Amino acid sequence: MWIIFMGPPGAGKGTQCERLTRSLHIPHLSSGDMLRQAVVEQTGAGRLAEPYMARGDLVPDQVMVKLIAERIERRDCASGALFDGFPRNRHQAEALDQALAARGTPLDAVLELDVPDGIVMARLAGRGRSDDRPEIIAQRLESYRRQTRPLLEYYRQRGLLEIIDGTGTPDKVFERILAALAARRRAGPGSEIARG
Ligand code: AMP
């Protein structure tokens, strides 16, 4: 399966991605991790990306898209992958569609973990990271919303979006994710029933 996982910082995305990749036997492609690795290895992409990442800006689309396009051609992606942190904008989303269409393996689902702002703020405040101060948290949530809202709409229109209630225990949330994916599978690709 080819799945995109979205959600604001503090929604519990990391935990759920880990469980899902284990359960589906597909690799977890975190764009942030891929870029940090490229920087460590000082590859061409890494050297290009480094200054953008240091400023907290998105790296140029062509750098990111090329990394992902190459990554999904590796053998471990033969039966799919879970994208985390990518795509971040419309151009990246369209480039991913093209890369997957070229392989004949279109996206199966886009999951969004939905967690009320109050809960996200409380969870992030509890982590104690330097970028977890209340005003910074608010800024990160705002930029997630600004960047992501148009993407959610893009996927909703194509019947790919599943909004997952991200409140409750990690076990409960994971159950909801599996249930949503199972319902889509039963309904078949592109089915109206799957659109919820
Ligand atoms: P993250 O770990 O997802 O927060 O990403 C860390 C940094 O990597 C971001 O601040 C961006 O500079 C860069 N980055 C990650 N994913 C992308 C993406 N899809 N497009 C552009 N830049 C990205």
Residues whose N, C-alpha, C, O or C-beta is under 5 A from the ligand:
A	BS01	AMP	S31 G32 D33 L35 Y52 M53 G56 D57 L58 V59 M64 G85 F86 P87 R88
